[in-house]
């Protein structure tokens, strides 16, 4: 098994357990520019400290972590995640590996 396959299997197992425990959310992902919405599981983190490109630090950032095996592609700026009654728009991708992607989002 490759490292990528191992990471994706591990992340899927962890997400399943966290979802069952109520520590992850079900969401709908729609790529920027349209396309078919995709159901996925995400972690929503609020109150994240984030330093912008200009050095400005904010402590009220919201990030969403999603898994590439569920959403199939890295979100582009403007992509949407709908979690319950909340809609989040992707402002930037802050981290990415072979399995997951972390997006800085704003509520829309």
Wavefront OBJ file of the C-alpha trace (Angstrom):
o trace
v 0.000 0.000 0.000
v 1.367 3.436 -0.904
v 1.783 6.255 1.589
v -1.087 8.110 -0.085
v -3.401 5.098 0.171
v -2.365 4.504 3.791
v -3.020 8.143 4.762
v -6.391 8.170 3.040
v -7.445 4.909 4.729
v -6.293 6.187 8.136
v -8.066 9.524 7.694
v -11.263 7.771 6.578
v -11.211 5.512 9.652
v -10.591 8.455 12.001
v -13.313 10.533 10.336
v -15.817 7.673 10.677
v -15.115 7.412 14.412
v -15.221 11.183 14.937
v -18.472 11.438 12.988
v -20.029 8.693 15.108
v -18.934 10.562 18.246
v -20.338 13.895 16.990
v -16.911 15.473 16.500
v -17.233 15.911 12.721
v -19.982 17.291 10.512
v -21.707 16.178 7.361
v -21.401 18.764 4.585
v -22.087 19.421 0.946
v -19.182 20.648 -1.166
v -19.590 22.546 -4.450
v -16.498 23.544 -6.405
v -16.110 27.157 -7.492
v -17.664 27.695 -10.899
v -20.424 25.163 -10.325
v -20.605 21.444 -10.718
v -22.474 18.771 -8.869
v -22.596 19.084 -5.072
v -20.710 16.330 -3.257
v -21.578 15.001 0.193
v -18.584 14.815 2.501
v -17.529 14.857 6.145
v -15.617 17.843 7.499
v -14.083 19.290 10.616
v -15.118 22.898 11.247
v -12.729 24.791 13.524
v -13.746 28.207 14.821
v -11.603 30.767 16.629
v -8.445 29.716 14.805
v -5.444 32.025 14.984
v -4.364 32.882 11.457
v -1.621 35.170 10.215
v -2.353 36.719 6.847
v 0.163 37.414 4.098
v 0.518 41.001 5.306
v 1.375 39.941 8.859
v -2.047 40.738 10.270
v -3.025 38.256 12.962
v -6.651 37.355 13.542
v -8.073 35.092 16.207
v -11.535 34.632 14.760
v -10.723 32.612 11.654
v -12.776 29.579 10.636
v -11.188 26.630 8.868
v -12.701 23.556 7.298
v -10.748 20.340 6.902
v -12.028 18.048 4.163
v -10.702 14.823 2.688
v -9.723 14.491 -0.938
v -11.126 10.992 -1.314
v -14.574 12.503 -0.653
v -14.361 15.826 -2.502
v -12.056 14.586 -5.302
v -10.243 17.882 -5.886
v -8.645 20.732 -4.001
v -11.203 23.507 -3.428
v -10.662 26.691 -5.377
v -11.315 30.174 -4.039
v -15.091 30.661 -3.944
v -15.968 26.979 -3.494
v -18.771 26.348 -1.001
v -19.228 24.040 1.964
v -22.745 23.829 3.407
v -22.762 22.454 6.950
v -26.263 22.245 8.382
v -27.758 25.709 7.920
v -24.344 27.404 7.581
v -22.690 28.158 4.246
v -18.925 28.710 4.115
v -17.027 30.135 1.150
v -13.395 29.148 0.605
v -11.046 32.122 0.815
v -7.777 30.176 0.632
v -6.255 26.743 1.022
v -3.863 26.902 3.971
v -2.621 23.295 4.057
v -2.812 20.237 1.834
v -1.309 16.778 1.643
v -2.116 13.552 -0.176
v -5.215 13.000 1.940
v -6.689 16.200 3.316
v -7.049 19.893 2.654
v -7.521 22.743 5.141
v -9.379 25.809 3.896
v -9.690 29.252 5.423
v -13.372 30.080 4.962
v -15.804 32.903 5.571
v -19.513 32.573 6.323
v -21.686 33.674 3.450
l 1 2 3 4 5 6 7 8 9 10 11 12 13 14 15 16 17 18 19 20 21 22 23 24 25 26 27 28 29 30 31 32 33 34 35 36 37 38 39 40 41 42 43 44 45 46 47 48 49 50 51 52 53 54 55 56 57 58 59 60 61 62 63 64 65 66 67 68 69 70 71 72 73 74 75 76 77 78 79 80 81 82 83 84 85 86 87 88 89 90 91 92 93 94 95 96 97 98 99 100 101 102 103 104 105 106 107 108
